Amino acid sequence: MTEIDAKIDVLVPAWLTLPDIAEMLGVEVTRVRQLVKEGQLIAVRRGENRALHVPAAFIDEDKVVKGLSGTLTLLRDDGFTDEEMLEWLFTPDESLPGTPAQALSENRGTEVKRRAQALAV
């Protein structure tokens, strides 16, 4: 959990609070906090009350976007910080096309993981 950077706040089009995510997933807020702690989601503090928020693109109706957890693990293994991961996931990539976050939500996780693995080289 990190403080939001203005650059990232501009890149990420929409955010959800942890209670919103818990409701969407049909779980307790403590379970969402556990997903953040386990590295399956990235949460940042933003807004006047500095509440924890997760990019809305990480949630697909009633589940975490397929392939997100594995991608976050690859990026962490490459030495990325949470801020760098968010920047990479929400920066347009002409070779995809779109952003890696969009590609994940469109079930194109293999392409995203390939690019994440290439970052380590």
C-alpha positions in Angstrom: 0.0 0.0 0.0 1.5 3.2 -1.1 0.7 6.9 -1.4 -0.7 7.9 -4.9 1.6 9.7 -7.3 -0.1 12.5 -9.4 1.2 10.9 -12.6 -0.4 7.6 -11.8 -3.6 9.2 -10.7 -3.9 10.7 -14.2 -3.0 7.3 -15.9 -5.6 5.2 -14.0 -9.1 6.2 -15.3 -11.2 4.9 -12.4 -10.7 3.7 -8.8 -12.6 1.5 -6.4 -12.5 1.5 -2.6 -11.9 -1.7 -0.7 -15.6 -1.8 0.5 -16.8 -1.4 -3.1 -14.6 -4.3 -4.2 -15.7 -6.5 -1.3 -19.3 -5.9 -2.3 -18.6 -6.7 -6.0 -16.7 -9.9 -5.1 -19.2 -10.9 -2.4 -16.6 -11.1 0.3 -15.7 -9.3 3.5 -13.4 -6.2 3.3 -10.8 -8.2 5.3 -10.6 -10.6 2.4 -9.9 -7.7 0.0 -7.2 -6.4 2.4 -5.7 -9.9 2.3 -5.6 -9.9 -1.5 -3.7 -6.6 -1.3 -1.3 -8.0 1.4 -0.7 -11.1 -0.7 0.1 -9.0 -3.8 -2.8 -10.1 -5.8 -4.1 -6.5 -6.0 -2.3 -3.1 -5.7 -3.9 -0.5 -3.4 -2.9 3.1 -3.0 -4.0 5.9 -0.6 -5.7 8.7 -2.4 -8.4 11.4 -1.9 -9.0 13.7 1.0 -9.4 10.9 3.6 -6.5 8.9 2.1 -8.6 5.8 1.8 -7.2 2.8 0.1 -8.2 2.5 -3.6 -7.6 -0.2 -6.3 -7.8 0.5 -10.0 -11.3 -0.4 -11.2 -9.7 -2.2 -14.2 -8.4 -4.9 -11.8 -11.9 -6.1 -11.1 -14.1 -7.8 -13.7 -17.7 -7.8 -12.3 -17.4 -10.4 -9.6 -13.7 -11.5 -9.7 -10.2 -10.2 -10.0 -9.1 -9.9 -13.7 -7.7 -13.1 -14.9 -3.9 -13.0 -15.2 -3.4 -9.9 -13.0 -1.9 -11.8 -10.1 0.6 -13.6 -12.2 1.6 -10.3 -14.0 2.0 -8.5 -10.7 4.3 -11.4 -9.5 6.4 -11.2 -12.6 6.8 -7.4 -12.3 7.6 -7.7 -8.6 10.2 -10.3 -9.4 11.7 -7.9 -11.9 12.1 -5.4 -9.0 9.2 -3.1 -9.8 7.6 -1.1 -7.0 3.8 -0.7 -6.8 4.1 2.7 -8.4 6.2 1.4 -11.3 3.8 -1.5 -11.8 0.8 0.8 -12.0 2.6 3.1 -14.4 3.6 0.1 -16.6 0.1 -1.4 -16.5 -1.7 1.9 -17.4 0.8 3.3 -20.0 -0.3 2.7 -23.6 1.7 0.1 -25.5 1.4 0.3 -29.2 2.5 -3.3 -29.6 -0.6 -4.6 -27.7 -2.5 -2.1 -28.6 -3.8 -0.3 -25.6 -2.5 -0.6 -22.1 -1.4 -3.8 -20.4 -4.4 -3.4 -18.0 -6.8 -3.2 -20.9 -5.2 -6.3 -22.5 -5.6 -8.2 -19.2 -9.3 -7.3 -19.0 -9.7 -8.5 -22.7 -8.3 -11.9 -21.8 -5.0 -11.2 -23.5 -2.9 -12.0 -20.5 -0.4 -14.1 -22.3 0.7 -11.1 -24.4 1.0 -9.0 -21.2 3.0 -11.6 -19.4 5.4 -12.0 -22.3 6.1 -8.3 -22.2 6.5 -8.4 -18.4 9.0 -11.2 -18.7 11.0 -9.3 -21.4 11.5 -6.4 -18.9 13.7 -8.7 -16.9 16.2 -9.3 -19.7 
